[in-house]
Amino acid sequence: MRITSENLDLTVQLNDQIAKEVQEHILFITKRLIKWQSLPIEQQALEILKEYNLIEIPIPDHNWGGAIRKFPNGRKVPIINTAQPRLYQYFIYWHEIYHLTEREEFHQHDEEKYDIMTEFNLNERKADYFASQMIFGYLDLYDYFNSIKETDFIVKVAHCMKSFKAPYKAVLIELYQLAQKNHNSLLQNQIKLNFDKNWTMEQWAVIFQHYSLDDSLIRPSFLTNLNPIKESIEREIRQYPDVELYRDNLNLILEWEAKYRLIHKELKGRMND
């Protein structure tokens, strides 16, 4: 479901319905983060994804943030689109972590007592809400937003994007939900008025630069990194040199690597023109 100002209230209602389940999953994930608690939240996510042989490639599709690729040997590998702004990449880190780990948590519970809903749209909402809560859950976005001295709404949102390292709509959805809980109808209306605006990277760059915010956050990284999965397959080949499946997987990865290095150069060149 594409979230717009028209279905924003429905989105918040869905968040309330899944809040308990998402919080349980956050507790499950938190147990895995003990060794990384000193790292920034986006770095914690990156470390988890590395355990699953993370692939990072630039894909020239503004609507595609990431996915889980299942290889013939059954291994699930997360893929992040590095042609997206870094803020969006960080959000997708946690979105894909939810999909990677939801079944792990399920198997730790008695299946008769632990109900997990698998309807596609709701499951995607759970992944998005989980990502949002991992990013915003430790600090109060509402208090922070109201503490910003600037009067311009978009400038205040830009400060939130920079400080929480979160994309525009993720900030607005979380802020709308908190405004609703605080009975702040004026802020809710302001969020709805601005929700459907599509800001370009260049427009955000002007705002970020003018207010001395880190504008690299709203730019793509264009990183091409298939080394973790490539190294994993190479280890399997050394251990099982006669298994043709592993060589087929390696050839696939090498094809991807060549393809996305060319895309990488093309996108960076287009951006610098």
Secondary structure, DSSP 8 states (H G I E B T S, - for coil): ----STTHHHHHHHHHHHHHHHHHHHHHHHGGGGGGTTS-HHHHHHHHHHTTT-EEE--S-TT--EEEEE-TTS-EEEEEETTSBHHHHHHHHHHHHHHHHHHHHHHTS-TTT------HHHHHHHHHHHHHHHHHTTS-HHHHHHH-----HHHHHHHHHHHHT--HHHHHHHHHHHHHHTT-HHHHHHHHHHHT----HHHHHHHHHHTT--GGGGSB----B-HHHHHHHHHHHHH-TT-HHHHHHHHHHHHHHHHHHHHHHHHHHHHH-
